[in-house]
Amino acid sequence: MLRAFKGTEEKGQPGDNHAADIQEEYRKIDKDWLLIHYKISIGLVVAALVAECAMSLIFINSELLGTTLNRYILKYIVVPGTLNFLCLAVDTAVMRSRTLSQNCKIYTISISLVFVCFILFSVHSTFTSTYYIFTMAILLTTIYSSYRLTGTTALVCVAAIIFSEIFVEWDPDKITIFNSVHRLGDFIISLIILLAISIASMVVIRYEKKKNEASIQMELEQYELKQRLKIDELTGIFNRKALHEALKEIEEDKGNGYILAIADLDRFKVINDNLGHHMGDLCLKSFAGLLKEHSQFYIPYRYGGDEFCLLFSNVKLEEAVAVCEMLSKELLNRSMEEGERVEMTVSFGLAFYNEDIDSVRLFTHADQALYEAKEGRNAIRVYEN
């Protein structure tokens, strides 16, 4: 709430800002999942290393070791473990980087996990079940709801399986797809399953996107409805309800540096009585338009009738007074949108907020200062204890 009011000429801007806030929340969710994705990669590498060490102990004790212990440790523990930890080193550097975008980090972690799966598959390709380790790499990308990411990961997984089957012969007991019909069948079935999982992931992403879009749309509609309830219909600036909410926020946050200015058009009743309510409405709209033009300094509100409020934040009292003086001068030279020219002046009463007072007393102090200003009209007064 406590941000500059951009005016009705930028209709939809509050909704756009809220949509950006929602998208930012989704990015935070992606960031949280990215951390989990990264930790899963670490867990997989550590679990694989522990499993290799356990298997080596089993093989040694059962005399099933088909090679020397040193060669086994080198081929199945040292080399794959080193390559996997290099992947984790890259992942860690990427995760800690402050220059890389979040999207770049997501792609790096996703493809790096595929490479870890490729190493584990190539080392243990004798076991047909290792084909399906790649499904994890694909499924973990669906949370990001990106067709391109999931599709890219799936293609890299398929390429890794094909490359490993054709060109990599790490395990001497491996039977190639060219020498075994059963192996070829397992290879083809694994590709079909990966393709099916990839398609299923795309379908999940599609409906997840639809659900998210519907959720965002409903959230925006509710937000815009709430915003409309806070806008004054005649002038297009915030109304009394919005002011009360803003003052409540200040009071709850115990914020310092806030200044409330109450502005009141001088002799407005005379304008209404002599020139009619239509001209009075034009005067109100004209003054509200002036307030919106300079709303980078404050948030304007229409409190009721010809009374307006300006809420300053993080400004000195002298600066707030200078802004009010500028508004007074510009109002004198301001003409109506239609009809005859009406000379308008305005009086201001200002009060400074501190933790020793509540929002009610803040308003009372500003109103007392306004009362003093109205005695002379076209004046600015500051409340003093």
N, C-alpha and C positions, 0 to 999 in steps of 0.2 A: 504493500500500500504506500509506503513512504518513498515514492519516487516521483519525478517530475511528470506532470500531466501534459500529454502531447496534443490534446485538443481533438475536437470532433473531425477536423479535416483529415486526420489519420485514423479514420474509422477502421476498427479491426485490429489496431495495433496492440491493445491489451491482450486480445486473444492470441495474436501472433507471439507475443512474449510468453504467454502461458504455454503455447505449443512448444516453444523452444525449451521451456522449463521441463516439460514432460519428456522431450527428446533427450535432454540432459540426464534425466533420471534413468532412461533406458541405457544411455552410455555408461552410467555408473554401474548398472546391473551387468553390462558386458564386461566392464572392468573387473568386477568381483568374480565373474565366471572365468575371466582370463587368468586370474590368480589361481583359481581352483584347477583350471586346465594345466597350468604350469606345474602345480603340485602333483597332479596325476602323472605327468611325465616323470617327475622325480621319483614318485612312488613306483612306477613301472620299472625304471632303471635299477633302483635299489632292490626291488623284489626279484628281478631277473638275476642280479648279481648274487643274491642270497641263495636263490634256487640253484644256480650253477655250482656254488660252493657246496651246497648240500648234496647235489647229484654226484659231484666228484668224490665226496666221502663215501657215498653209497657204492659207487663203482670200484673204488679202491678196496673197500672192505669185502665186496662180493667177488672180486677178481674178474669183473666184467670189462675192465678197462682194456680197450683194443689197441692202445698206443702207450707210449711212455707218459709218466705223470707230468713231467715238465712240458711235453708237447701238448698234452691235454689242457693244462693250465694256461699255456700261451694261447691256444686256439679258441678255447671256450670261456675263458675268464678274462685274461689280460687284454687281448685285442678287442673283443666286443665290448668289454667293460670300459676300456679307454675311449673307444669311439662314442659310446653312449654318454659318457661323462663329458666328452667334448661338446656333444649336442646340448647337454645341460649347461655347460659353460656359456655357450652362445645364447641360450635361452635366458640365463641369468643376466648377461650383459644387456640383452635387449629389454628385459623387464625393468632394469635399473636406469635405462637411458631416459634422459629428459628431452631429447631432441626428436626421437622417433614418435610417430603418431600412434594412436591406439590401434588403428586399423593395421598398420605395419606390424605391430607386436602380435596381433591376433594371427595374422598370416604366418609369421615366423614360428610361433609356438605350434600352430597346427601342422605345418609342413615338417618341422623338426620332429614332432611326434611320429609322423609317417616314417621318417628316416630311422628313428629308434626301432619302430616295428620292422622295418626292412632289415636291420642288422640282426634282430632276434630271429626273424624268419629265415634269413640266409644261413645263420649258424645252426638252426635246428630244423631245416626244411625236410629232414627225414620224417618228422611227425606232421602228418597232414593237417592236424588241428591248428597248427601255427598259421595256416592260411587266414584264419578268421580273426587274428589279432588286429588286422587292418580295419575291421568293422568298428572297433573302438575309436580309432582316429577319425573316422567319418562321423560317427554319431555325436562325438563331443563338439562338433562344429555347428550342430543344428540350433544350439542355444542362441547363437549370434544372429540367426534368421537372415543369412546371406546366401542367396543362390550361388553366387560366384565363388564364395569361400568353400562351401560344401562341394560344389562341382569340381573346383580345382583340387581339393583334397582327395576326392574320389578318383580323379584322373591320375594323380600322382601315386595313389595306392595301387591302381591297376598297373601302371607303368613299373612300379617297384616289384610287383609280383612277377610280371613277365620278364623283366631284366634279371631278377634273381634266378628264375627257373632256367633261363636260356644260358646265361653267362657266368653265374656264380656256382662253384662246386666246392664249398667250404667243408662240408661234411663228406668224408670218403664213403660213407654208407648210403649217400643220397642216390636215389634212382631217378634219372631224368625223365621228363615227359616224352622224350623220343624213344626211350627204351622200355617203357611200361604203359600198357593201355590203361591200367588202373590209375597210375599216376596222372596220365593225361586226362582221364575222366575226373579225378579229384581237382585238377587244375581248372578245367572248364567249369565244373560245378562251383568252385570258389569264385570264379569271375562272375558267374551268373548271380550268385548270392550277393557279392559286392555291388553289382549293378542294381539288384532289387533293393538292397539297403539304401543305396544312393537315391533311387527314385522315391522310396518311402520317406527318406529324409527331406527331399524336395517338397513332397506333398505336405509333410508336417510343417515345414517352413511357410508354405503358401497359406495354410489355414492359421498358423500362428500370426502371420502378418495381418491377415484379415481380422483376427480377434484383437490384435493390438490397435489397428486402425479404428475399429468400432469403439474400443475402449477410449482411445484418444478423442474421437469425435464426441462421445457422450460427455467426457470430462470437459471439453471445450464448450459445449453447449451449456452445461451447468455453470461453468465459470462466467460465460458471457451473460447468462441470465442474472447471476449475482452482481456482475459489474453494472448491468443496466439498472438494477435496483439501487445502485449507489450514485447514479447520474441524475442531475437535475434536468428535467425535460425541457424547460424553457431555455436555459443558458448552455447546457451541454457540459458543464463542469461537475465536479463531485458535489454531492448534497450533504445535508446535515447528518444522515446516517453514516456516510463515509467519514465525516469529520470525527464523530464520536468513536468510531472504530480506530481511527488513527491516533486519537488522544489516549485511548485505552492501551494501544500498543506501546506508546511512549511511556505510560505510567507503569506497565508491566515490565518493560525492559529497563526502567530506571535510567533512561537515556538523558544525557546532558547535551547542551548545544542547540536545543530547540527554542524557537521563538514563535509565538502566536500573535498574528496581527488581525484585528477585526476592522473591516472597512465598511463605512456606511455612506451612501450617497446623500449629499446635502440637499434639503428641500425636495426630496423625492415626492412627498405627498402633494406638494404644490403642482408638480409636473403632472401627476395623476389627475388631480382635481381640475386643472385648467386645460390640459391638452388631451386628456383621456387615457384610459388604461393601455390602449394600443401603443401610444407613444411611450408610456411608462415601461412597457415590455421591451420596446426597442432600446430604451436607455439601459435597461438591465442587460440585454444581450450585447450591447456595445461595450459596456464595462467588463462583462465576462470575457468578451473577445480580447480586450486589452490585457486582462489578467493571463489569458492563455498564451498570448504572444510572448510574455516574459516568464513563463512557468518553469524556465530552467533554474530560476532562483528559489522557487517555492512550489507548494502544491495548493492550488486555489479551490475553495469550496464556496457554495452558496448556502448560507446558514438559514436564510428565510427572508422574504420580502426584499428589501434593498440592502440587506446586510450580508457581507461576504467575509470569509476568513482566509488568511494566508498562513501556511505552516512552513516556516523556514527550518532548515536543519544544517548543522555544521557551518554556521555563519556567525560573524560577530554582530552585536547589536547595532553598531554604526553602519554596517553594510545593509542590514535589514531596513534601517531608517532611510538610507540612501535610495534603496529600491522603491520604497513607498513614496519618496519625494519625486522620483522619476515618473511613477504611475500618475501622481497628481498632476504633473505638468503635461503629460501626454493626454490625459483625459480632457483637459481644457481645450486642446486643439482637435479633439476627436469629433467627427460628424456622424450623424445617423445614417443608416442604410437607405432610409427613405423619409420623406416628409421634411418639415422645416428644421432648421438647426436649433439645437437646444444646448445651452451652456451648462455643463455639469461640473460639479466639484465633489470631492470626497474627503472624508476625515478618517484618520487611522488611530487606533489605540493598540500599543504593543506591550507584550509582557514576556519575560524570560522564564523558561522552565528550569527548575532544579529539583533535586531529590527531596527537598524539604516540603514540597507542595504536591498536591494531586492535580489531576486534569481539571477538576471542577474549579479549583482555586486559580489555576492558570487562566481559564476562561474568564473568571470573575475579575482578575487583575487586568486583563486586556480590555474588558468591558468598562471598567472604571476609567482606564486611560482614554478610551473612546469617548466616554461621557465628557471628560475635560476637553477633548478635541472638538466635540460638537458645540461646545459653548461659543467657540470662536469661528467654527466651520472652516473647511479647507485647511485643516491643521493636522499635525502629527504629534501625538503625545506618547510618552513611555511611562509605564507604571514604575513607581519608585516606592520602596518600603518606607 
